[in-house]
Amino acid sequence: MTDVRTETVPLDDGSELRLTVAEPDSPVRGGIVVLHESRGITDAVRWLVHSLAMEGWRVVAPHLYHRDGADELGAEDSDQQVRDQVNRLTGASVMADTDTAFGWLAERGVTADRMGVVGFDLGGSVALVVAAQRSLGAAVTVAGNHITDPLSDDLPSPLEAAPEVTCPWLGLFGERSVDPSMHDVEKLRAAVASSEVASNVVIYPDVDHRFHTDPQISADAWQRTLNWFDSHLR
């Protein structure tokens, strides 16, 4: 049975990065980095790590808040506390942690063209920026937010990064989302299209940002994500 576990990797800045990882019982098809939502490594993130491993992928999710000693912000933490936590991220720390996750996959025999990245919410936006700054096989953004805003002082906004995307990219959004608005999603669609890599934007009607609350749409989004990685990580 596929188990989800946590490993610790020392970094050059003296901190220790925690990684939530899972490996398939079946032959490994490739590797996927999962970037967590704004509340950190939640049960939904752990479910995603486990579910992707069950599909044959070697999976790793870096804990981007580890320098603050945080793994998950729970229901007792206010939206303002979550925003404050996100604002403490820097471009250097995000890329260092993501690179360490890709390195974890590489050490286990996964080549760059068989590596993908996926994220929801904050992680979805970061996934797009990472796909513009690193050479990968495929990327998926699920309900990425703050599309037009820089993610930190030294990371571009997803919209700014989009024309530089280096790999096939899939974006999944809910029509009733406020952040991002559909106007911003359409600008993102056009910006990624200018990169000349394969891309697709799916807008689910009559659902908001967290469209996973609709079982039918959630199942469709999951299947599209699997199909995207199946098609491009070879």
DRENDREN-741187 format. One line per 3 residues: number of its first residue (from 1); their letters; for each residue x, y, z of N, C-alpha, C. Coordinates in pm, 1 decimal. Layout:
N
NUM) a) X/Y/Z/X/Y/Z/X/Y/Z; ...
//
This chain:
234
1) mtd) 83.8/-119.2/0.0/0.0/0.0/0.0/87.4/124.4/0.0; 46.7/227.9/-75.7/122.8/351.7/-83.5/108.5/430.8/45.3; 221.0/464.6/106.8/221.5/541.4/230.9/268.7/683.1/204.3
4) vrt) 210.2/778.6/275.7/254.7/917.0/272.3/339.8/940.5/396.0; 460.0/994.5/376.7/550.8/1016.6/488.4/616.3/1154.0/474.8; 684.9/1196.1/579.3/754.9/1324.0/578.4/904.2/1300.3/594.8
7) etv) 982.9/1362.2/507.6/1127.8/1357.3/515.9/1181.0/1497.7/539.9; 1303.2/1507.0/590.8/1365.3/1636.5/618.7/1497.3/1645.5/543.1; 1518.3/1758.9/475.1/1638.5/1780.5/394.7/1705.6/1910.1/441.1
10) pld) 1834.0/1906.4/480.2/1902.6/2030.7/519.3/1929.5/2119.2/398.0; 1913.6/2250.2/416.4/1937.2/2346.2/309.1/2061.0/2430.4/338.3; 2109.7/2496.5/234.2/2231.6/2576.6/247.3/2216.1/2693.6/343.4
13) dgs) 2092.6/2742.6/364.2/2072.7/2856.6/453.9/2063.8/2815.7/600.4; 2087.5/2687.3/627.4/2085.5/2638.9/765.0/1950.7/2587.6/810.7; 1846.4/2607.6/732.4/1714.8/2556.0/768.0/1700.2/2411.8/720.5
16) elr) 1593.3/2349.4/762.6/1563.9/2212.6/720.4/1427.5/2209.9/653.7; 1425.3/2168.2/528.3/1300.9/2162.0/451.6/1231.4/2029.4/476.6; 1104.8/2037.4/514.1/1023.9/1917.1/527.3/955.8/1887.8/393.8
19) ltv) 955.1/1762.0/356.7/892.8/1716.5/233.5/790.9/1608.9/266.7; 668.4/1627.1/222.0/569.3/1520.2/229.4/577.1/1442.4/98.3; 603.2/1312.7/107.0/632.1/1234.5/-12.5/552.0/1104.9/-13.5
22) aep) 537.8/1050.4/-133.0/475.6/919.1/-150.8/530.5/857.1/-277.8; 547.3/726.4/-275.0/598.4/654.1/-391.9/503.1/540.8/-426.5; 485.1/516.1/-555.4/389.0/413.4/-597.1/439.8/272.7/-570.2
25) dsp) 346.8/181.9/-553.5/382.6/40.5/-543.7/413.1/-16.1/-682.3; 356.1/46.1/-784.5/375.4/2.7/-922.6/500.4/69.5/-980.4; 542.7/31.5/-1102.4/655.9/98.8/-1165.8/633.2/249.6/-1174.4
28) vrg) 740.4/325.8/-1152.7/730.5/472.1/-1149.1/720.2/528.0/-1290.9; 619.0/610.3/-1314.3/597.4/669.3/-1446.1/671.2/801.2/-1462.1; 700.7/866.3/-1352.7/764.3/997.4/-1352.2/744.6/1058.6/-1214.9
31) giv) 769.7/1188.7/-1204.9/759.6/1253.3/-1074.4/680.9/1382.7/-1081.4; 610.0/1413.5/-973.7/528.3/1534.5/-967.5/554.1/1606.9/-835.6; 579.8/1737.0/-845.6/590.4/1823.6/-728.4/453.7/1886.4/-704.1
34) vlh) 402.9/1870.8/-583.1/275.1/1929.8/-543.0/304.1/2052.9/-458.2; 251.2/2167.4/-499.5/269.8/2292.4/-425.9/142.1/2324.2/-348.6; 157.8/2345.2/-218.2/41.4/2350.8/-129.9/-34.9/2482.8/-139.1
37) esr) -156.0/2479.2/-88.1/-242.7/2595.9/-85.3/-197.3/2693.4/23.3; -269.8/2804.7/36.8/-226.2/2910.2/127.5/-227.5/2866.8/273.8; -305.4/2765.6/308.0/-306.2/2716.6/446.1/-204.5/2605.5/470.2
40) git) -120.1/2578.6/373.6/-9.8/2485.4/395.7/-42.7/2342.5/358.4; 23.6/2249.3/425.9/7.4/2106.5/396.3/-118.0/2055.7/466.8; -230.8/2074.4/402.7/-360.3/2035.7/457.6/-391.7/1890.5/423.0
43) dav) -504.0/1841.8/475.3/-547.4/1705.7/440.4/-569.6/1692.7/290.1; -618.6/1799.8/226.7/-641.3/1794.6/82.1/-510.0/1778.5/6.8; -404.6/1842.2/54.8/-273.2/1829.3/-8.7/-220.6/1687.6/9.7
46) rwl) -233.4/1635.6/131.2/-187.8/1497.8/155.8/-267.3/1397.8/71.5; -398.5/1424.4/54.3/-479.4/1338.3/-32.4/-427.0/1342.2/-174.7; -391.7/1461.0/-222.8/-341.4/1473.6/-359.7/-210.4/1399.1/-376.6
49) vhs) -120.9/1411.5/-279.2/6.3/1339.7/-284.0/-18.5/1189.3/-292.4; -105.2/1140.3/-205.3/-134.5/996.7/-203.2/-200.4/951.4/-333.2; -297.5/1029.5/-381.6/-373.8/988.5/-499.9/-287.0/985.3/-624.6
52) lam) -197.7/1081.8/-639.1/-106.5/1080.4/-753.8/-11.4/961.0/-747.0; 34.7/927.6/-626.6/120.9/810.6/-612.0/45.7/682.9/-649.1; -81.7/677.6/-615.3/-162.5/561.0/-651.0/-176.0/546.6/-802.5
55) egw) -156.5/656.6/-875.6/-163.4/653.4/-1021.7/-28.1/621.8/-1085.3; 73.2/597.2/-1003.4/202.6/557.0/-1056.4/310.0/663.9/-1055.2; 282.4/780.5/-993.1/378.8/889.2/-990.6/454.5/893.2/-858.9
58) rvv) 581.8/926.2/-864.4/659.2/957.3/-743.9/629.0/1103.2/-710.5; 586.5/1131.6/-588.1/528.9/1262.4/-556.0/598.6/1323.5/-435.0; 619.3/1455.6/-442.0/684.0/1527.1/-331.4/621.2/1665.2/-317.1
61) aph) 586.7/1701.8/-194.0/528.1/1832.2/-164.4/616.5/1905.2/-63.4; 686.7/2011.2/-104.1/769.9/2086.6/-10.8/684.3/2173.1/81.6; 725.5/2181.2/208.3/655.5/2264.9/306.8/712.9/2406.1/296.7
64) lyh) 646.4/2493.1/222.9/702.5/2624.7/191.2/710.0/2717.5/312.4; 638.5/2684.1/421.0/640.0/2768.4/540.2/737.8/2718.7/646.2; 826.0/2626.9/609.9/907.5/2559.9/711.5/999.5/2655.7/785.6
67) rdg) 1040.0/2765.4/725.1/1129.5/2860.0/793.7/1060.5/2929.2/911.1; 928.3/2928.0/911.0/850.9/2982.2/1022.8/802.5/2871.8/1116.0; 847.7/2749.6/1090.0/806.2/2638.0/1174.9/662.3/2595.7/1154.1
70) ade) 604.5/2632.0/1040.7/463.3/2602.8/1015.1/448.5/2495.8/908.4; 353.1/2407.4/931.0/315.9/2308.2/830.5/177.0/2336.4/774.9; 84.5/2364.9/866.3/-54.7/2387.5/827.0/-115.2/2494.3/916.6
73) lga) -192.0/2584.9/856.4/-269.9/2681.7/931.4/-412.7/2630.5/937.3; -461.8/2608.5/1057.6/-591.1/2545.1/1076.0/-706.2/2643.1/1085.1; -822.3/2590.1/1122.8/-943.1/2672.2/1131.9/-929.1/2781.7/1237.0
76) eds) -843.6/2760.8/1334.8/-824.3/2862.1/1439.9/-742.9/2981.2/1390.6; -678.2/2967.6/1277.6/-599.3/3077.0/1220.0/-687.3/3159.6/1126.1; -688.0/3290.9/1146.0/-774.6/3378.8/1068.2/-722.8/3395.7/926.6
79) dqq) -808.5/3448.7/841.4/-767.4/3477.2/703.6/-650.7/3576.3/702.9; -651.5/3671.1/795.8/-541.7/3767.5/802.3/-411.0/3697.6/838.6; -415.1/3602.4/931.4/-294.7/3526.4/966.3/-243.3/3448.5/845.4
82) vrd) -334.9/3394.8/766.9/-294.3/3322.8/645.6/-227.3/3418.7/548.0; -287.1/3536.0/528.0/-227.3/3634.3/437.1/-88.7/3676.8/484.5; -75.2/3694.8/615.5/55.1/3733.1/670.5/158.9/3624.4/644.6
85) qvn) 116.9/3498.6/657.7/208.0/3387.0/632.9/250.7/3383.4/487.8; 156.0/3400.1/396.8/188.6/3402.0/253.8/284.2/3516.7/222.9; 260.8/3632.2/283.8/343.2/3749.5/254.8/487.3/3734.4/302.5
88) rlt) 511.5/3640.7/392.3/648.9/3618.8/439.4/731.1/3533.3/342.6; 664.8/3474.5/242.7/739.4/3398.7/142.1/824.5/3494.0/58.1; 938.8/3446.5/16.7/1021.6/3522.2/-77.4/1043.5/3437.7/-202.2
91) gas) 1075.9/3504.2/-311.5/1104.7/3430.4/-433.5/1219.7/3334.2/-415.5; 1322.6/3380.3/-343.0/1440.1/3295.5/-322.6/1403.8/3170.0/-244.4; 1321.8/3185.7/-140.5/1286.9/3068.5/-59.0/1196.8/2972.8/-135.6
94) vma) 1100.5/3026.4/-210.3/1009.5/2941.1/-286.2/1085.1/2860.6/-391.4; 1173.4/2926.3/-465.0/1246.7/2855.1/-568.9/1346.6/2757.0/-509.3; 1408.7/2792.6/-397.0/1502.2/2699.8/-332.1/1429.7/2574.1/-285.8
97) dtd) 1312.9/2591.4/-226.1/1237.8/2476.3/-176.3/1185.2/2390.6/-291.6; 1137.5/2457.4/-397.0/1087.7/2382.4/-513.0/1201.4/2309.3/-582.7; 1316.8/2375.2/-595.5/1432.4/2308.8/-656.9/1476.1/2187.2/-575.2
100) taf) 1467.2/2198.0/-443.0/1502.1/2083.3/-358.6/1406.9/1967.0/-384.7; 1278.9/1998.5/-404.8/1181.5/1893.3/-434.8/1211.9/1828.2/-569.6; 1245.1/1909.3/-669.6/1284.0/1851.4/-798.4/1412.4/1769.1/-783.6
103) gwl) 1504.6/1816.1/-701.3/1626.7/1740.9/-676.5/1599.3/1606.8/-611.7; 1500.6/1604.3/-520.4/1461.2/1478.1/-455.3/1415.9/1378.4/-561.1; 1339.7/1426.6/-659.5/1295.9/1338.0/-767.5/1413.9/1293.6/-853.6
106) aer) 1502.6/1388.3/-885.2/1616.9/1355.1/-970.3/1706.4/1250.7/-905.5; 1725.4/1261.4/-774.2/1807.8/1163.9/-702.5/1749.5/1023.6/-710.2; 1621.4/1015.5/-740.2/1553.1/887.0/-749.3/1525.4/847.0/-894.0
109) gvt) 1600.3/908.8/-985.3/1600.3/863.9/-1123.7/1498.1/926.3/-1214.9; 1430.4/1032.3/-1169.9/1330.8/1097.8/-1255.4/1399.1/1210.5/-1332.7; 1392.3/1205.9/-1464.8/1453.6/1309.1/-1547.9/1359.4/1428.8/-1560.5
112) adr) 1415.5/1545.4/-1596.8/1338.6/1670.3/-1599.7/1217.8/1662.3/-1691.6; 1230.8/1591.9/-1804.4/1118.9/1585.5/-1898.5/1005.4/1497.8/-1847.2; 1030.8/1422.9/-1739.4/926.7/1340.3/-1677.4/884.3/1395.4/-1542.5
115) mgv) 917.5/1522.3/-1517.5/875.5/1590.7/-1394.8/763.3/1687.9/-1424.9; 662.8/1689.4/-1338.0/554.1/1785.1/-1350.0/536.0/1861.1/-1220.0; 456.5/1967.1/-1225.2/424.8/2045.3/-1106.0/276.8/2078.4/-1108.9
118) vgf) 212.8/2070.6/-991.3/70.3/2099.4/-980.5/45.5/2169.7/-848.4; -51.8/2260.6/-846.8/-86.4/2327.1/-722.6/-226.2/2384.4/-727.8; -283.3/2405.6/-608.9/-415.1/2465.9/-594.0/-400.1/2597.9/-520.6
121) dlg) -481.6/2699.8/-560.6/-483.1/2824.9/-486.1/-345.2/2890.8/-496.1; -281.4/2922.4/-384.5/-145.3/2976.6/-387.1/-53.9/2884.9/-466.0; -62.7/2754.7/-441.4/24.0/2659.7/-509.6/2.0/2657.5/-659.4
124) gsv) -121.8/2683.0/-703.3/-148.0/2687.7/-845.5/-77.8/2804.0/-912.7; -77.1/2919.4/-845.1/-6.0/3035.5/-898.5/144.0/3012.0/-899.5; 195.7/2955.4/-791.2/338.7/2927.4/-784.2/378.2/2826.4/-890.5
127) alv) 292.2/2727.3/-916.0/323.1/2625.9/-1017.1/345.2/2689.2/-1153.6; 264.6/2789.7/-1188.2/280.0/2854.4/-1317.6/411.9/2931.5/-1323.6; 444.9/3001.6/-1215.1/570.8/3077.1/-1212.1/690.4/2983.3/-1219.1
130) vaa) 683.6/2872.4/-1148.2/791.4/2773.9/-1153.6/806.5/2719.9/-1296.0; 693.4/2695.0/-1362.4/697.6/2642.5/-1499.4/757.6/2742.1/-1597.7; 761.0/2869.5/-1559.6/824.1/2970.7/-1644.5/973.1/2985.8/-1615.9
133) qrs) 1018.5/2935.7/-1500.5/1157.2/2956.7/-1460.8/1240.7/2829.0/-1458.8; 1175.9/2715.0/-1479.7/1246.5/2588.2/-1480.5/1202.4/2505.9/-1601.0; 1288.8/2416.1/-1647.6/1256.3/2328.1/-1760.1/1194.4/2200.3/-1707.1
136) lga) 1065.6/2181.6/-1735.7/989.7/2067.9/-1684.9/912.5/2002.6/-1799.2; 840.1/1896.3/-1763.9/762.1/1827.1/-1864.7/620.0/1876.3/-1876.5; 558.4/1922.9/-1764.9/419.1/1967.2/-1768.3/385.5/2036.9/-1637.3
139) avt) 281.7/2122.6/-1642.5/236.9/2194.8/-1523.8/85.3/2206.6/-1525.4; 25.5/2204.6/-1404.0/-119.1/2221.4/-1389.3/-145.7/2322.2/-1278.3; -229.0/2421.2/-1308.4/-272.8/2520.7/-1210.5/-420.8/2499.6/-1183.3
142) vag) -454.9/2474.6/-1056.4/-594.4/2457.3/-1017.1/-635.5/2578.3/-932.5; -724.9/2660.3/-989.2/-779.2/2775.6/-916.5/-670.1/2865.6/-859.0; -566.2/2890.1/-937.8/-462.8/2982.6/-893.4/-522.4/3120.5/-868.3
145) nhi) -469.7/3191.9/-766.9/-524.6/3323.1/-734.7/-418.9/3432.7/-749.6; -459.6/3557.1/-727.7/-369.8/3672.6/-738.8/-291.2/3668.6/-871.2; -362.3/3644.5/-979.5/-298.9/3627.3/-1109.9/-221.8/3750.8/-1154.2
148) tdp) -273.6/3868.5/-1122.0/-209.3/3991.6/-1169.4/-116.0/4053.8/-1066.0; -105.0/3991.8/-948.7/-22.9/4048.2/-840.7/105.7/3968.1/-824.8; 220.0/4036.0/-805.8/344.0/3962.0/-776.3/325.2/3873.5/-653.5
151) lsd) 377.6/3752.0/-658.5/363.6/3660.0/-546.0/451.8/3701.8/-428.7; 559.4/3774.1/-456.8/645.0/3831.0/-352.8/728.3/3940.0/-419.3; 812.2/4006.1/-339.9/892.1/4115.9/-394.5/984.5/4071.0/-507.3
154) dlp) 1026.2/3943.6/-505.5/1120.8/3898.1/-607.4/1068.7/3780.4/-688.7; 936.2/3764.3/-692.2/872.8/3668.6/-782.8/769.0/3743.5/-866.1; 762.5/3717.9/-995.2/664.8/3787.5/-1079.7/523.2/3737.8/-1054.0
157) spl) 427.3/3813.2/-1101.9/289.4/3765.2/-1100.5/274.8/3651.3/-1200.8; 175.5/3565.0/-1182.2/151.6/3460.9/-1283.1/129.2/3518.4/-1422.3; 58.6/3630.8/-1431.8/34.4/3690.4/-1562.5/164.5/3736.0/-1627.5
160) eaa) 254.2/3793.1/-1549.4/383.3/3836.2/-1602.9/468.7/3717.6/-1644.5; 460.8/3609.6/-1568.5/543.2/3491.9/-1597.6/490.2/3411.0/-1715.6; 359.7/3420.8/-1742.3/293.9/3330.3/-1836.8/358.7/3322.2/-1975.1
163) pev) 401.6/3433.2/-2036.0/460.9/3420.4/-2169.9/591.5/3341.9/-2172.2; 651.8/3319.9/-2054.0/779.0/3248.7/-2047.8/764.2/3101.6/-2009.8; 641.4/3053.6/-1999.2/619.4/2913.4/-1960.7/691.8/2821.3/-2058.1
166) tcp) 763.9/2723.2/-2002.9/852.1/2638.3/-2083.7/794.4/2500.7/-2113.8; 677.7/2468.7/-2057.6/623.4/2333.8/-2074.2/472.3/2341.1/-2091.1; 409.8/2235.3/-2138.7/264.6/2233.3/-2151.7/196.4/2266.2/-2018.8
169) wlg) 98.3/2356.5/-2024.6/32.9/2406.3/-1901.9/-117.8/2396.3/-1914.4; -181.5/2345.9/-1807.1/-327.0/2334.6/-1796.5/-374.9/2420.9/-1680.5; -475.8/2504.7/-1705.1/-535.3/2585.2/-1599.0/-681.6/2550.4/-1580.2
172) lfg) -723.9/2527.8/-1455.2/-861.5/2490.8/-1422.1/-919.3/2595.6/-1327.0; -1032.9/2654.4/-1363.6/-1089.8/2764.4/-1285.4/-1242.0/2751.0/-1277.0; -1298.3/2811.4/-1170.8/-1443.1/2817.0/-1154.1/-1497.8/2950.1/-1202.1
175) ers) -1607.2/2946.4/-1275.9/-1661.9/3065.9/-1339.4/-1700.7/3173.2/-1238.2; -1746.9/3133.4/-1120.5/-1792.6/3230.6/-1021.7/-1681.9/3276.4/-927.4; -1561.3/3241.3/-958.1/-1448.8/3285.0/-876.1/-1438.1/3437.4/-877.1
178) vdp) -1407.6/3494.1/-759.9/-1381.2/3637.5/-749.5/-1232.7/3665.4/-765.7; -1150.3/3580.1/-708.3/-1005.0/3589.0/-723.6/-954.5/3452.3/-767.4; -924.7/3437.3/-897.4/-921.4/3541.1/-1000.4/-1057.9/3566.0/-1062.9
181) smh) -1073.7/3685.3/-1119.0/-1191.8/3713.1/-1200.0/-1175.6/3645.2/-1335.2; -1286.4/3624.7/-1404.0/-1277.7/3562.0/-1536.2/-1205.7/3653.7/-1635.4; -1212.1/3783.9/-1613.2/-1137.0/3876.6/-1698.1/-987.2/3848.3/-1686.1
184) dve) -940.6/3827.2/-1561.6/-798.8/3796.9/-1541.0/-762.0/3660.4/-1598.2; -853.2/3564.6/-1587.3/-826.8/3431.7/-1643.3/-811.4/3441.1/-1795.5; -893.4/3519.1/-1859.6/-882.0/3533.4/-2004.9/-750.9/3601.4/-2043.4
187) klr) -706.1/3698.9/-1963.7/-576.3/3760.2/-1989.6/-465.2/3657.2/-1972.7; -481.8/3570.4/-1873.5/-382.0/3465.3/-1850.9/-380.4/3366.8/-1967.1; -497.8/3330.8/-2016.8/-507.5/3240.2/-2130.9/-428.5/3295.3/-2250.1
190) aav) -448.6/3422.4/-2278.7/-381.2/3484.9/-2392.4/-230.7/3493.2/-2369.2; -189.7/3522.8/-2246.5/-47.2/3535.8/-2216.8/24.8/3403.0/-2230.4; -35.5/3295.2/-2180.0/27.4/3163.4/-2193.0/30.9/3120.4/-2338.7
193) ass) -72.6/3152.4/-2414.5/-76.4/3115.3/-2555.9/40.5/3176.6/-2632.8; 87.5/3293.1/-2587.6/199.8/3357.9/-2655.8/331.6/3287.0/-2631.2; 335.1/3193.2/-2536.2/457.8/3119.0/-2506.4/487.1/3012.1/-2610.2
196) eva) 387.2/2975.4/-2688.6/399.2/2876.1/-2795.9/417.2/2732.9/-2745.6; 389.3/2709.3/-2615.9/381.3/2571.3/-2567.6/234.4/2531.5/-2566.6; 208.4/2401.6/-2560.2/70.0/2355.4/-2551.8/6.7/2408.2/-2423.6
199) snv) -116.1/2457.2/-2433.4/-184.5/2508.0/-2314.1/-334.1/2489.3/-2330.0; -402.3/2485.7/-2216.1/-548.1/2475.2/-2217.1/-601.8/2537.4/-2089.6; -707.2/2615.4/-2101.4/-775.3/2674.3/-1986.4/-919.0/2622.2/-1986.0
202) viy) -958.5/2563.5/-1874.1/-1094.4/2511.8/-1858.1/-1164.2/2595.2/-1751.5; -1279.4/2650.5/-1785.2/-1359.2/2728.6/-1689.9/-1488.3/2651.7/-1662.9; -1505.3/2608.1/-1538.4/-1624.2/2530.9/-1501.6/-1738.9/2625.7/-1468.8
205) pdv) -1854.5/2609.0/-1533.2/-1966.9/2701.8/-1511.8/-2032.2/2684.0/-1374.6; -2080.5/2795.5/-1322.1/-2167.9/2795.9/-1202.9/-2101.3/2743.5/-1076.9; -1967.6/2750.9/-1068.9/-1898.9/2713.8/-944.4/-1796.1/2821.7/-912.2
208) dhr) -1762.6/2831.3/-784.0/-1669.2/2934.6/-742.2/-1528.2/2879.6/-732.4; -1444.7/2948.9/-656.9/-1303.0/2917.1/-645.6/-1278.9/2771.6/-605.4; -1350.6/2724.4/-506.5/-1329.7/2587.1/-457.5/-1431.9/2493.1/-520.2
211) fht) -1415.6/2470.3/-650.0/-1514.7/2390.7/-721.0/-1508.9/2243.4/-687.6; -1413.5/2204.0/-601.2/-1408.8/2062.6/-562.8/-1530.9/2022.7/-479.3; -1611.3/2123.0/-435.2/-1732.6/2090.4/-360.8/-1840.6/2030.0/-450.2
214) dpq) -1823.4/2040.2/-582.1/-1914.4/1976.5/-677.4/-1851.0/1844.8/-721.4; -1905.2/1729.8/-681.7/-1840.9/1600.9/-710.5/-1816.5/1576.2/-858.6; -1910.9/1614.6/-943.2/-1895.4/1589.2/-1086.2/-1783.0/1673.0/-1144.6
217) isa) -1778.7/1799.9/-1107.9/-1672.9/1887.2/-1158.1/-1538.8/1846.9/-1098.9; -1537.9/1811.0/-971.7/-1414.4/1766.6/-908.4/-1357.2/1644.9/-979.6; -1443.8/1550.6/-1014.0/-1399.2/1430.1/-1084.7/-1345.1/1464.7/-1222.7
220) daw) -1410.0/1558.8/-1290.5/-1363.4/1599.1/-1422.6/-1226.8/1667.2/-1413.0; -1210.0/1755.3/-1314.0/-1082.0/1824.5/-1295.8/-970.5/1725.6/-1265.2; -999.4/1627.9/-1182.9/-900.6/1525.9/-1148.4/-860.1/1446.9/-1272.6
223) qrt) -958.6/1406.9/-1352.9/-927.3/1329.3/-1472.6/-849.4/1411.7/-1573.4; -883.4/1539.3/-1587.1/-808.4/1625.1/-1678.6/-663.4/1640.4/-1632.7; -645.0/1652.2/-1502.8/-508.5/1662.6/-1449.4/-428.6/1537.3/-1480.5
226) lnw) -487.9/1421.1/-1455.1/-419.8/1294.9/-1485.1/-390.1/1283.3/-1634.2; -487.0/1318.5/-1717.5/-467.4/1308.5/-1862.8/-355.4/1401.0/-1909.9; -346.4/1519.5/-1849.2/-243.1/1615.0/-1889.0/-103.8/1558.5/-1860.8
229) fds) -88.5/1504.3/-1740.8/40.8/1445.0/-1706.8/67.8/1319.0/-1789.9; -35.9/1239.1/-1812.2/-19.4/1119.7/-1895.3/30.4/1155.9/-2035.5; -23.4/1265.1/-2090.0/6.9/1303.5/-2227.2/146.4/1363.8/-2243.4
232) hlr) 194.3/1432.5/-2138.8/315.4/1513.0/-2156.5/437.9/1463.7/-2078.8; 418.3/1379.2/-1980.6/534.4/1327.5/-1904.9/566.0/1187.7/-1955.8; 645.7/1182.2/-2061.8/678.0/1053.8/-2124.8/828.8/1041.3/-2143.4
//
